[in-house]
Each structure stands twice: as structure tokens, then as C-alpha cells.
Amino acid sequence: MIVTANRQDFNPSLLKKKYRKTTQASPEVYRTLSRGEEEISSLFSIISPFMSVFLFSSCLFFFVLGTDLPYKQTFYFGNLRNLSLPGDGDNAEVEIKTLRAETSITLPSLADDKRLILWDVPHQKYIMTEVDRLSSLSQRYFVSISTIISFNKLESIRHVKEGDILILPETDGILYQVKRGETLDSLIDEYHLDINQVVRYNPFIPIIDGLLTVTPEQELFLPDTALSDEEIRSRTGQLYIFPIKGRMLRPFGAYRDPMTQIESFHNGIDIKGNLGDPVEASFGGTVISAGFNNSYGNFIVLDHRNGYKSLYAHLSEISVMKNDKVLQGVVIGKVGKTGYAPSTHLHFSLFKAKKSVDPMDYLH
């Protein structure tokens, strides 16, 4: 059984009354109780001043010595208007204290960097694999070789290797560093830019006196613009165009024939095309051979006078003759299925000093 009692049951003023009711003690007992109460009161009156001194001394001790808590608060008894932070001065570090730890933080100063980035172009990052080429990325992500070179500031595509991370923007264009004397209006006129597109991809261009203003060495993104042919040549070594536009059926390198199951080396690339599609010269040169054989069917070989030669095979029609000089992009034949060709396509090979090389390293 649990017995509970209310607080008022222990009222000290009722102690004697209750005691009288429950006991019939003699007057000597009452006198003894009264003397005990007086002695206790007397003892408390003697101890009370010492208790006050003890409590005050304890508070003063902790106040003077402080505590080991992470956050320390300092009290200033002087004029609060003369209060200053430690380390105030021209090059002083600002000391910031948190509740969990005391950490000194130096606020960085603004660097004098004139190459401000003003563009903001949606893009994705791509990690190069062993078989990747810039030309294959260009076709897969519908962005030009010029854009990839410019956006990634590649001095030479030969330096791009497996594991490198490339930035592929959503639209074609180039990164451009403003030269002295150029204005936004002059750039728009020179590169035939759309001002709305320029502002869309360069939202941080400052407005001064109501005009969009750029300064030398600032970096802009110029949409729908390409590097010059000379600049692309210097960064790629050569500039070859795809002879037709289509899906690659077979890459350069070792290959197992699906019909004979014989493994062989494929010295070029096969590009899917429709019967009769025009085939263009990948690079300017001279026709040194044009004819037919059992493997290549109707074929053409161009000499580009720079140590390189190109081969176009399985043509349905040949539009040039031996010794003809052709320019880059000129139609030299049509896609077919002649020779050993299981489907309509163009076989394209590139040779350097009589040795076949991967065309995807040169095409754009």
C-alpha cells in the first residue's frame, strides 16, 4: 500500500498541537522541546553570516579565474565607447569565435584579376575513354570540334588522353578574350552575333551609363561562332571534313568479319549512307587513282601534298578523273554498294607515308 500526504500536513505551526493531541507528556517535556528550538535558532543565527561569506567568495573565485568552456565572454569595466577588437588595424585578421570552437578566420582580399568570366553556358562534363576521339564526341553530342577545342582551351588535340575531363556545352560557340579597343557592339558586328543570344549566354556583362560594357581581357562566350581554319589547323595538325554525314558502322582497327568470322585489320572507317548520297573530298588534293577492284569496288584516291592520302571506296559513281585537282568539299562521287560491301556505305581511309592512320583523329 502506498501512502501519500499533502504538503499542508507538514505545516510546522501545527506540530505542537498535533503532538499534544497524540501524547500526554508532562510540562517538563514541553519545556525541553522549547529549549531545543531556541538552541537551534541560536545556532543558525551564528552560522548564517559565514554561509553568506562562503557563497560570495565562491562566486568571486569563479568570476576572476573564468571557466574552461569553449566560449569565453570578456567584461569591460571601462568606457564602452573605447572598446576595440584585438588586432584592429589596416591588415589585421578578424577573429571570429563560435560557440563550439575558437577559430581565427582571415577574410580574403579582392584579387586584381582582369580576366573576369562573364559567360554562363549550360554544359556537361565528359570523361575521355581509350577509344574516344574528339570527332566521335562531336557527332555524338552535336557540338563542333571548334567548340570543344575553344571551350576546353586545347592547344593541341594530340594532348587529350584517357581520363581527361572535357566540357561539352549545349550550343556551338567559342570563348573569346576581349582585346584592347574592342566593344560589345564591334564584336557583334564583326562576328554577326545576335544581341539576344549574347546576353543570354553572358548574363554578367555590367551595364554602365545604360550600355552593356566590356573591358580588355574579359572573357565572353560568342554563340554560333567558330575558330578560324588556321587556328583549327594549328590545334589539330590537319583539318579534314567528313566525306558524308552518317552513322559509323565499323571503326578503325582489328575487326572480325561477321560473314567469314575471319579477324582482320580494318584500315579505315565505314560510314552508313544512302544510295546516291554525294561524297565530298575530305581535304583538297589531286586525284592519283580512280577505278574499280573486287574489294573496294569503285574507288578514288586523293594525294593531299602534305604526306597524306585519302581513299573513298564502294562508290556507285565516280565524278572525277585521274590528275584532277579538287578542293575540299567538292563532290567526287556517290555512295554505293560495289565491291565487297554487305550494305550501302562509304569506306574512308587515311594514309600517312603509306601507313594507315585512324581517320577519327583528323576528322571534324
Secondary structure, 3 states (H helix, E strand, C coil): CCCCCCHHHHCHHHHHHHHHHHCCCCHHHHHHHHHHHHHHHHHHHHHHHHHHHHHHHHHHHHHHHCCCCCCCCCCCCCCHHHCCCCCCCCCCCCEEECCCCEEECCCCCCCCCCCCECCCCCEEEEECCCCCCHHHHHHHHCCCHHHHHHHCCCCCHHHCCCCCEEEEECCCEEEEECCCCCCHHHHHHHHCCCHHHHHHHCCCCCEECCEECCCCCCEEEEECCCCCHHHHHHHHCCCECCCCCCCEEECCEEEECCCCCCEEEECCEEEECCCCCEEECCCCEEEEEEEEECCCEEEEEEECCCCEEEEEEEEEEECCCCCCEECCCCEEEEEECCCCCCCCEEEEEEEECCEEECHHHCEC
